[in-house]
Amino acid sequence: MGAFTSALALAGVGMQAYGQYRSGQDAAAAAQYNAAIYQQQSEVLEVKKGLTRQEYDRMIRKLEGASVTAIASSGYDFSGSFLEVMNDNLTQAQLDKQKAIYNLDVEKLQAQSAASESIRSGDRARTSANINSVATLLTEGNEWYSKYGGFGTASPKGKTT
């Protein structure tokens, strides 16, 4: 019965070490998956930035056309305060556009940063699990060897069955 117990103990050590190893591999795979999602989010934000730019450009052209039409239909010429108001409105619209694009750039950088951190986190988890599994094999293996004295021993050292 001692040899069987010895073999079971040794198998348990191996299974524990393998479980730690697999845990690290799974954590790294999950981190890679999360990183891919963050990267996709970054790409979507880049597309959204282009659409936002087009939307603001269209709005600015529309504002400019409406302003020109309003000034022209009023009978005044394009000078003085009318021109200043139109210029101010167009400048503000451009600033709004740049602010919206800047905010999307910040979101994109945050997504890319999260993707990179996710990958690093997975790598750390994998490394830690690998170290723990090797440490388990060494520590538990040493305890097993100390207790059972090696292969073929029917009972723990110093004990008779």
C-alpha positions as CSV (number, residue, x, y, z in Angstrom):
1,M,0.0,0.0,0.0
2,G,2.9,2.3,0.7
3,A,4.2,2.2,-2.9
4,F,0.7,3.0,-4.2
5,T,0.4,5.9,-1.7
6,S,3.8,7.1,-2.8
7,A,2.8,7.0,-6.5
8,L,-0.4,8.9,-5.7
9,A,1.4,11.5,-3.8
10,L,3.9,12.0,-6.7
11,A,1.0,12.1,-9.2
12,G,-0.7,14.7,-7.1
13,V,2.4,16.9,-7.2
14,G,2.5,16.6,-11.0
15,M,-1.2,17.4,-11.3
16,Q,-0.8,20.4,-9.0
17,A,2.2,21.7,-11.0
18,Y,0.3,21.1,-14.3
19,G,-2.7,23.0,-12.9
20,Q,-0.6,26.0,-12.1
21,Y,1.0,25.8,-15.5
22,R,-2.4,25.6,-17.3
23,S,-3.8,28.5,-15.1
24,G,-1.0,30.7,-16.4
25,Q,-1.6,29.6,-20.0
26,D,-5.3,30.3,-19.6
27,A,-4.7,33.7,-18.1
28,A,-2.3,34.6,-20.9
29,A,-4.9,33.5,-23.5
30,A,-7.6,35.6,-21.8
31,A,-5.3,38.6,-21.8
32,Q,-4.5,38.1,-25.5
33,Y,-8.3,37.9,-26.2
34,N,-8.9,41.1,-24.2
35,A,-6.0,42.8,-26.0
36,A,-7.6,41.9,-29.4
37,I,-10.9,43.5,-28.3
38,Y,-9.1,46.7,-27.2
39,Q,-7.2,46.8,-30.5
40,Q,-10.5,46.4,-32.4
41,Q,-12.0,49.2,-30.2
42,S,-9.0,51.3,-31.3
43,E,-9.7,50.6,-34.9
44,V,-13.4,51.4,-34.5
45,L,-12.4,54.8,-32.9
46,E,-10.2,55.6,-35.9
47,V,-13.1,55.0,-38.3
48,K,-15.4,57.0,-36.0
49,K,-12.8,59.8,-36.1
50,G,-13.0,59.9,-39.9
51,L,-16.8,60.0,-39.8
52,T,-16.8,62.7,-37.2
53,R,-14.4,64.8,-39.3
54,Q,-16.8,64.4,-42.3
55,E,-19.8,65.2,-40.2
56,Y,-18.2,68.4,-38.9
57,D,-17.0,69.4,-42.4
58,R,-20.5,69.0,-43.7
59,M,-21.9,71.0,-40.8
60,I,-19.3,73.8,-41.3
61,R,-20.1,74.0,-45.1
62,K,-23.8,74.2,-44.3
63,L,-23.2,76.9,-41.6
64,E,-21.0,78.9,-44.0
65,G,-23.7,78.6,-46.8
66,A,-26.5,79.6,-44.5
67,S,-24.4,82.6,-43.2
68,V,-23.6,83.8,-46.7
69,T,-27.2,83.4,-47.8
70,A,-28.4,85.3,-44.7
71,I,-26.0,88.1,-45.3
72,A,-26.6,88.3,-49.1
73,S,-30.4,88.3,-48.6
74,S,-30.2,91.1,-46.1
75,G,-28.7,93.5,-48.6
76,Y,-25.5,94.1,-46.7
77,D,-22.1,93.5,-48.1
78,F,-19.5,91.1,-46.8
79,S,-17.7,93.4,-44.5
80,G,-17.7,94.6,-40.9
81,S,-19.6,92.9,-38.1
82,F,-21.4,90.4,-40.4
83,L,-18.2,89.1,-41.7
84,E,-16.8,88.9,-38.1
85,V,-19.8,87.0,-36.9
86,M,-19.6,84.6,-39.8
87,N,-15.9,84.1,-39.2
88,D,-16.4,83.6,-35.5
89,N,-19.1,81.0,-36.1
90,L,-16.9,79.1,-38.5
91,T,-13.9,79.3,-36.2
92,Q,-15.9,78.0,-33.3
93,A,-17.2,75.1,-35.5
94,Q,-13.6,74.2,-36.4
95,L,-12.6,74.3,-32.7
96,D,-15.5,72.0,-31.9
97,K,-14.4,69.6,-34.7
98,Q,-10.8,69.6,-33.4
99,K,-12.0,69.0,-29.9
100,A,-14.2,66.0,-31.0
101,I,-11.3,64.5,-33.0
102,Y,-8.9,65.1,-30.1
103,N,-11.3,63.3,-27.7
104,L,-11.5,60.3,-30.1
105,D,-7.7,60.3,-30.3
106,V,-7.5,60.1,-26.5
107,E,-10.0,57.2,-26.4
108,K,-8.0,55.4,-29.1
109,L,-4.8,55.8,-27.1
110,Q,-6.5,54.6,-24.0
111,A,-7.7,51.5,-25.9
112,Q,-4.2,50.8,-27.3
113,S,-2.7,51.3,-23.8
114,A,-5.3,48.9,-22.4
115,A,-4.4,46.3,-25.1
116,S,-0.7,46.6,-24.3
117,E,-1.3,46.3,-20.5
118,S,-3.5,43.3,-21.1
119,I,-0.7,41.6,-23.0
120,R,1.8,42.4,-20.3
121,S,-0.6,41.2,-17.6
122,G,-1.0,37.9,-19.4
123,D,2.7,37.5,-19.8
124,R,3.2,38.2,-16.1
125,A,0.5,35.6,-15.2
126,R,2.1,33.0,-17.4
127,T,5.6,33.6,-16.1
128,S,4.3,33.5,-12.5
129,A,2.4,30.3,-13.0
130,N,5.4,28.7,-14.7
131,I,7.7,29.6,-11.8
132,N,5.1,28.4,-9.3
133,S,4.7,25.1,-11.1
134,V,8.4,24.5,-11.2
135,A,8.6,25.5,-7.5
136,T,5.9,23.1,-6.7
137,L,7.7,20.3,-8.5
138,L,10.9,21.0,-6.7
139,T,9.4,21.6,-3.2
140,E,6.8,18.9,-3.2
141,G,9.1,16.5,-5.1
142,N,11.8,17.1,-2.4
143,E,9.2,16.5,0.3
144,W,8.1,13.3,-1.4
145,Y,11.6,12.1,-1.8
146,S,12.4,12.9,1.9
147,K,9.3,11.1,3.0
148,Y,9.4,8.0,0.8
149,G,13.1,7.8,0.0
150,G,12.8,7.3,-3.7
151,F,11.1,4.9,-6.1
152,G,10.4,1.4,-5.0
153,T,10.1,2.1,-1.3
154,A,7.1,0.5,0.2
155,S,6.7,2.9,3.1
156,P,8.0,6.2,4.4
157,K,11.6,6.2,5.7
158,G,12.1,4.7,9.0
159,K,8.6,3.2,9.2
160,T,7.7,-0.4,8.7
161,T,4.5,-1.7,7.4
